Amino acid sequence: MYNPHNKRNSGMTGQKDKSDGIEEKVLEIKRVSKKTKGGNYISFTALVAVGDHKGQIGLGLQRGLEVPQAIKKAVRYARKRMITVALQEGTLPHDLKIKFKSAAIVLRPAPKGAGLKAGSVVRSILNLVGVTDASAKIIGSRNHLTNAYATMTALKMLKKRN
């Protein structure tokens, strides 16, 4: 039974842990089936992003026999591997275009009050990192996993502007 006050259930979608202020967002859950001699082996993979809305973001992809188990493992993985992103007054410091595998991501800063104009997992990741005004475009791929890793690579490459 799910209890929102139980610390063990903190891996659920959109939960915010009261102690550290880090929000968790499930980006994708896939059911994976593997043929074996004894029948089908079914597991689940969870792609999760965690962020504090102040410039820190982490991404985790883990498998489990059940969905909550996969989410919990992915959250633990993402929290351990959080990165700090250089932000400037709620937006990105400069334009950036990056190619990662089949995906190309274009990130552009926007003036204050313009809002976050991005789609798919890029919007979720930018929101969790604390970007309020930016524009993003995904080119070439509809794969959530590839787009998420491309966005993380782009955020790592951002440099603080003087």
C-alpha positions as CSV (number, residue, x, y, z in Angstrom):
1,M,0.0,0.0,0.0
2,Y,1.3,3.4,-0.9
3,N,1.8,5.8,1.9
4,P,3.0,9.4,1.0
5,H,4.5,9.9,4.4
6,N,6.7,6.8,4.2
7,K,10.3,7.5,3.2
8,R,10.5,4.1,1.4
9,N,7.9,5.3,-1.2
10,S,9.9,8.4,-2.2
11,G,10.5,7.0,-5.7
12,M,7.0,7.7,-7.0
13,T,6.3,10.2,-9.8
14,G,6.7,13.9,-9.1
15,Q,7.5,13.4,-5.4
16,K,9.4,16.1,-3.5
17,D,11.5,14.9,-0.6
18,K,11.0,17.4,2.3
19,S,14.5,17.1,3.7
20,D,16.6,18.1,0.7
21,G,14.1,19.8,-1.7
22,I,15.0,17.5,-4.7
23,E,12.1,16.7,-7.0
24,E,11.8,13.4,-8.9
25,K,10.2,13.0,-12.2
26,V,9.6,9.8,-14.1
27,L,10.3,10.5,-17.8
28,E,9.7,7.0,-19.3
29,I,8.8,3.5,-18.2
30,K,9.2,0.6,-20.6
31,R,8.2,-3.0,-20.4
32,V,11.0,-5.3,-21.6
33,S,10.3,-8.9,-22.5
34,K,13.0,-11.5,-23.1
35,K,12.4,-15.0,-24.5
36,T,13.9,-17.8,-22.5
37,K,13.8,-21.5,-22.5
38,G,11.2,-21.5,-19.7
39,G,9.0,-18.8,-21.3
40,N,9.1,-15.0,-21.2
41,Y,11.2,-13.0,-18.8
42,I,9.5,-9.6,-18.2
43,S,11.2,-6.6,-16.5
44,F,10.7,-2.9,-16.5
45,T,13.1,0.0,-17.2
46,A,12.6,3.5,-15.7
47,L,14.1,6.7,-16.9
48,V,14.0,9.3,-14.0
49,A,15.3,12.8,-13.7
50,V,15.9,14.5,-10.3
51,G,16.6,18.2,-9.7
52,D,16.4,20.9,-7.1
53,H,15.3,23.8,-9.4
54,K,18.6,25.6,-8.4
55,G,21.0,24.3,-11.0
56,Q,21.4,20.7,-10.0
57,I,20.2,17.8,-12.1
58,G,20.6,14.0,-12.3
59,L,19.4,11.3,-14.7
60,G,19.0,7.7,-13.9
61,L,18.0,4.6,-16.0
62,Q,17.6,1.3,-14.1
63,R,15.8,-2.0,-14.5
64,G,13.6,-3.9,-12.1
65,L,11.1,-6.8,-12.0
66,E,8.4,-4.4,-10.9
67,V,7.8,-0.7,-11.8
68,P,8.2,0.8,-8.3
69,Q,11.5,-1.1,-7.8
70,A,12.8,0.2,-11.2
71,I,11.8,3.8,-10.3
72,K,13.4,3.6,-6.8
73,K,16.7,2.2,-8.3
74,A,16.7,4.9,-11.0
75,V,16.1,7.7,-8.4
76,R,19.0,6.4,-6.3
77,Y,21.3,6.3,-9.3
78,A,20.3,9.8,-10.4
79,R,20.8,11.3,-7.0
80,K,24.3,9.9,-6.8
81,R,25.3,11.3,-10.1
82,M,23.9,14.8,-10.0
83,I,25.7,17.6,-11.9
84,T,25.7,21.4,-11.4
85,V,24.6,23.5,-14.3
86,A,25.7,27.1,-14.9
87,L,22.5,29.2,-15.1
88,Q,22.1,32.9,-15.5
89,E,19.0,34.5,-13.9
90,G,16.6,31.7,-14.7
91,T,17.8,31.1,-18.3
92,L,20.8,29.6,-20.1
93,P,24.0,31.6,-20.4
94,H,24.4,31.1,-24.2
95,D,23.2,29.3,-27.3
96,L,24.2,25.7,-27.7
97,K,23.7,23.0,-30.4
98,I,24.8,19.5,-29.6
99,K,24.6,16.2,-31.5
100,F,24.4,13.0,-29.5
101,K,23.9,9.7,-31.4
102,S,20.9,10.3,-33.7
103,A,19.5,13.3,-31.7
104,A,20.4,17.0,-32.1
105,I,19.3,19.4,-29.5
106,V,19.3,23.2,-29.8
107,L,19.1,25.2,-26.6
108,R,18.7,29.0,-26.6
109,P,18.3,31.5,-23.8
110,A,15.1,33.6,-23.8
111,P,14.3,37.0,-22.2
112,K,12.7,37.2,-18.8
113,G,9.0,36.3,-18.9
114,A,9.2,34.4,-22.2
115,G,8.6,31.0,-20.5
116,L,10.0,27.6,-21.2
117,K,9.4,26.6,-24.9
118,A,10.6,23.0,-25.2
119,G,9.0,19.7,-25.8
120,S,9.2,16.1,-24.5
121,V,11.9,15.2,-21.9
122,V,13.9,18.3,-22.7
123,R,11.1,20.5,-21.0
124,S,11.1,18.2,-17.9
125,I,14.8,18.3,-17.5
126,L,15.1,22.1,-18.0
127,N,12.3,22.6,-15.6
128,L,13.9,20.4,-12.9
129,V,17.3,22.2,-13.3
130,G,15.6,25.5,-12.7
131,V,15.4,27.1,-16.1
132,T,12.3,29.3,-16.4
133,D,13.0,31.1,-19.7
134,A,14.5,29.2,-22.6
135,S,13.8,27.8,-26.0
136,A,14.7,24.3,-27.1
137,K,14.3,22.2,-30.3
138,I,14.8,18.5,-30.7
139,I,16.0,17.5,-34.2
140,G,16.3,14.0,-35.6
141,S,15.1,11.7,-32.8
142,R,11.9,10.8,-31.0
143,N,13.6,8.5,-28.6
144,H,13.1,9.8,-25.0
145,L,16.3,8.2,-23.7
146,T,18.6,9.6,-26.5
147,N,17.0,13.0,-26.1
148,A,17.5,13.0,-22.3
149,Y,21.1,12.0,-22.6
150,A,21.7,14.7,-25.3
151,T,20.1,17.3,-23.1
152,M,22.3,16.3,-20.1
153,T,25.4,16.4,-22.3
154,A,24.4,19.9,-23.5
155,L,23.8,21.1,-19.9
156,K,27.3,19.9,-18.9
157,M,28.8,22.0,-21.7
158,L,27.2,25.3,-20.6
159,K,29.8,27.9,-19.4
160,K,29.1,30.7,-17.0
161,R,29.0,34.1,-18.7
162,N,30.8,37.1,-17.2
